[in-house]
Amino acid sequence: MLAKNVVYFADPDFNPLLRENDEEQREVCIPNISPQERKKRVRFAIQYFVFTLVVLVVFIALDVNPLWRLLLFFMFSAATTSYIQALDKT
């Protein structure tokens, strides 16, 4: 007995012969923040990143216990999260 290889796709416009480059050209994510909000998030990310670097330099200069530097992780993550949100337009 031979089984037929039948595949059903939910999208009727699906073309399995499309190359990856063609698929990347289609818009996958609809932006849900305005360009002005993206600029604000990038500005916040840059300012917060610079502030965190300054605090890190001060901690190193004052020879503060390295465990206190772990708190800077949250500051760095806030800056990078804001920047990634602006890039992803979410």
C-alpha positions as CSV (number, residue, x, y, z in Angstrom):
1,M,0.0,0.0,0.0
2,L,1.3,3.4,-1.0
3,A,0.5,6.4,1.1
4,K,0.0,9.7,-0.6
5,N,1.9,12.7,0.8
6,V,-0.7,15.3,1.1
7,V,-0.2,18.5,3.0
8,Y,-2.9,21.0,3.7
9,F,-2.1,24.6,4.6
10,A,-4.3,27.1,6.4
11,D,-3.2,29.9,4.1
12,P,-4.6,29.4,0.6
13,D,-2.0,31.7,-0.8
14,F,0.8,29.6,0.6
15,N,3.4,28.8,-2.0
16,P,6.0,26.2,-0.8
17,L,8.3,27.1,-3.7
18,L,8.9,30.6,-2.2
19,R,12.5,31.2,-1.2
20,E,13.3,32.5,2.3
21,N,14.2,35.9,0.8
22,D,10.8,36.3,-0.7
23,E,9.2,35.5,2.7
24,E,11.3,38.0,4.5
25,Q,10.2,40.8,2.2
26,R,6.6,40.4,3.4
27,E,5.6,42.5,6.5
28,V,5.2,40.1,9.4
29,C,4.8,42.5,12.3
30,I,2.4,45.5,12.2
31,P,3.9,48.3,14.2
32,N,1.8,49.1,17.2
33,I,3.8,52.2,18.4
34,S,4.2,55.4,16.6
35,P,7.5,56.7,15.2
36,Q,7.5,59.4,17.9
37,E,7.2,56.7,20.6
38,R,10.0,54.7,19.1
39,K,12.2,57.8,19.2
40,K,11.3,58.2,22.9
41,R,12.2,54.6,23.6
42,V,15.6,54.8,21.8
43,R,16.4,58.1,23.6
44,F,15.5,56.5,27.0
45,A,17.6,53.5,26.2
46,I,20.7,55.5,25.2
47,Q,20.3,57.8,28.3
48,Y,19.8,55.0,30.7
49,F,22.7,53.0,29.2
50,V,25.1,56.0,29.5
51,F,23.8,56.5,33.1
52,T,24.4,52.9,34.0
53,L,27.9,53.0,32.5
54,V,28.7,56.1,34.6
55,V,27.5,54.3,37.7
56,L,29.6,51.3,36.8
57,V,32.7,53.5,36.4
58,V,32.0,55.1,39.8
59,F,31.6,51.7,41.4
60,I,34.9,50.5,39.9
61,A,36.7,53.8,40.8
62,L,35.5,53.6,44.5
63,D,36.4,49.9,44.7
64,V,32.9,49.0,45.7
65,N,32.1,45.3,46.5
66,P,31.6,43.5,43.1
67,L,28.3,42.1,44.4
68,W,26.8,45.7,44.2
69,R,27.6,45.7,40.5
70,L,25.1,42.9,40.0
71,L,22.4,45.5,40.6
72,L,23.5,47.2,37.4
73,F,22.2,44.2,35.5
74,F,18.6,45.4,36.0
75,M,19.6,48.9,34.7
76,F,21.3,47.4,31.7
77,S,18.4,45.1,31.0
78,A,15.9,48.0,31.1
79,A,18.0,50.0,28.6
80,T,18.3,47.0,26.2
81,T,14.6,46.1,26.5
82,S,13.6,49.6,25.6
83,Y,16.0,49.6,22.6
84,I,14.8,46.2,21.4
85,Q,11.1,47.3,21.7
86,A,11.9,50.3,19.5
87,L,13.7,48.2,16.9
88,D,10.9,45.6,16.8
89,K,8.2,48.3,16.7
90,T,6.3,46.7,19.6
